[in-house]
Amino acid sequence: MQDEPLKTLEVEIERILPGGVGLAHADGQTIFVSLAAPGDVVRIQIDRTRGKVAFASIIEIIKPAPARVEPPCPYFGRCGGCDFQQLDYQAQLKAKVEIIRDCLHRIANFELPAEFKIQPSPNQWHYRARANWQVDPETRELGYFERGSRRVCDVAECAVLVPELQGTLEELRAHLGNGSFPAGARNIEAVAGDEGLSLAPGWAGFQTKHVSRKLGDYTYHFSADIFFQINQELIGPLIANAIGDARGTVAIDLYCGAGLFTVPLTARFEKVIGVESNPLAAKFALRNLQSAKLSNARIHTAPVGIWLNDQSTQSAPVDFVLLDPPRAGAETTVIKGILALQPRHISYVSCDPATLARDLKKLLAGGYSLEAVNAFDMFPQTHHVETVVHLGLAVAS
Ligand SMILES: C[S@@+](CC[C@H](N)C(=O)[O-])C[C@H]1O[C@@H](n2cnc3c(N)ncnc32)[C@H](O)[C@@H]1O
């Protein structure tokens, strides 16, 4: 029996959607096209369909969009890491603005001003100070998962890694080649600091250790096992924007990690509370407060939803709540808990515009008004974007 030939179509890419895919329409279907540029005329292959929505990949570029560039990375398309290398940098920034605009409009019913801009990354390549490498001990492949698969894409050189991590990738490859790689290690987390790097799991010459990074007035300690922002050039502007000119009596930093925002908040508020579920990250947050000689903050090691639930009887007014949840956004209980606290100001730092918009909708319905939106290109060559939203408690008339 012969395989049925895959359906191919010629389409024009209209724009880039949240998730980073190109939008096209044909044959009564809405089509999401991977690795596209807005304005491309392409022949696509439909990979799968769900109702009137189809998911497709490009098999021929008939007329490239003006913004299309030749992706410099030889693994582009196969490696699951970057999905925007086909766009020149201005087009990447424009696409991210449109992604934020689309989510805020469609989900939160909020219109971004026409002149809204994203802060570009000073480095468009070699900016990534954290990596999560995958290992296949049988094939001795080391790199990242392939797009849409759990197969390891063997990557000898990664164009977005900082040079220190590229060097480590090469050293690890040598260990894998000569059999001195730890048995059973399938996944290696690595993070670069100002002086060396931390690896998890660690072994022999690659002990898991902590590293530090000086950012403005403070030195942060962290390790590969915990979250830390990856684009060191933009962390300072991100902190400055998320905190703004906030000052006051009580501030709460939810999902505080190693205290990136907790430390500068503690210098500005009389009392600060950080909440973080990862005990190791919470330990680093405490250590970072100590090394900044700040004693007016407490760190609670707990899931934010549970911690907030326990605050329902708290009566002390809260001036400022900062939240920086993972990509999934804040759980319903967290939004309810924040609304119950009625902070005067909320600063929401988000790495996913869709979950941000979902949560904003609830905060806006709960009596807050949106005061400012800013975006930072923390992740060039990918569709990912960091957004900071400031909300104020609307005064009852
Ligand atoms: C995006 S990171 C932000 C960390 C920190 N604000 C920073 O910028 O370095 C999210 C943090 O939330 C923590 N986390 C995830 N789910 C959580 C939960 N339900 N409760 C508390 N912390 C959580 C993670 O361990 C991680 O440290």
The ligand as an SDF file (V2000), in Angstrom:
LIG
                    3D

 27 29  0  0  0  0  0  0  0  0999 V2000
   10.2850   33.1510   36.7530 C   0  0  0  0  0  0  0  0  0  0  0  0
   11.0800   32.6240   38.2200 S   0  0  0  0  0  0  0  0  0  0  0  0
   11.3490   34.1870   39.0060 C   0  0  0  0  0  0  0  0  0  0  0  0
   12.3650   34.2100   40.1030 C   0  0  0  0  0  0  0  0  0  0  0  0
   12.8710   35.5960   40.5060 C   0  0  0  0  0  0  0  0  0  0  0  0
   11.8120   36.5590   40.6450 N   0  0  0  0  0  0  0  0  0  0  0  0
   13.9250   36.0670   39.5320 C   0  0  0  0  0  0  0  0  0  0  0  0
   13.6130   36.9070   38.6630 O   0  0  0  0  0  0  0  0  0  0  0  0
   15.0700   35.5900   39.6060 O   0  0  0  0  0  0  0  0  0  0  0  0
    9.7920   31.8840   39.0990 C   0  0  0  0  0  0  0  0  0  0  0  0
   10.1530   31.3600   40.4670 C   0  0  0  0  0  0  0  0  0  0  0  0
    8.9530   30.8610   41.0620 O   0  0  0  0  0  0  0  0  0  0  0  0
    9.2350   29.6590   41.7610 C   0  0  0  0  0  0  0  0  0  0  0  0
    7.9460   28.9620   41.8350 N   0  0  0  0  0  0  0  0  0  0  0  0
    7.3240   28.2380   40.8790 C   0  0  0  0  0  0  0  0  0  0  0  0
    6.0830   27.8740   41.2900 N   0  0  0  0  0  0  0  0  0  0  0  0
    5.9160   28.4020   42.5390 C   0  0  0  0  0  0  0  0  0  0  0  0
    4.8480   28.3920   43.4780 C   0  0  0  0  0  0  0  0  0  0  0  0
    3.7060   27.7920   43.2100 N   0  0  0  0  0  0  0  0  0  0  0  0
    5.0350   29.0230   44.6460 N   0  0  0  0  0  0  0  0  0  0  0  0
    6.2000   29.6560   44.9290 C   0  0  0  0  0  0  0  0  0  0  0  0
    7.2450   29.7100   44.0710 N   0  0  0  0  0  0  0  0  0  0  0  0
    7.0980   29.0890   42.8920 C   0  0  0  0  0  0  0  0  0  0  0  0
   10.3190   28.9920   40.9750 C   0  0  0  0  0  0  0  0  0  0  0  0
   11.0680   28.1090   41.7920 O   0  0  0  0  0  0  0  0  0  0  0  0
   11.1300   30.2110   40.4950 C   0  0  0  0  0  0  0  0  0  0  0  0
   12.1510   30.5170   41.4260 O   0  0  0  0  0  0  0  0  0  0  0  0
  1  2  1  0
  2  3  1  0
  2 10  1  0
  3  4  1  0
  4  5  1  0
  5  6  1  0
  5  7  1  0
  7  8  2  0
  7  9  1  0
 10 11  1  0
 11 12  1  0
 11 26  1  0
 12 13  1  0
 13 14  1  0
 13 24  1  0
 14 15  1  0
 14 23  1  0
 15 16  2  0
 16 17  1  0
 17 18  1  0
 17 23  2  0
 18 19  1  0
 18 20  2  0
 20 21  1  0
 21 22  2  0
 22 23  1  0
 24 25  1  0
 24 26  1  0
 26 27  1  0
M  CHG  2   2   1   9  -1
M  END
$$$$
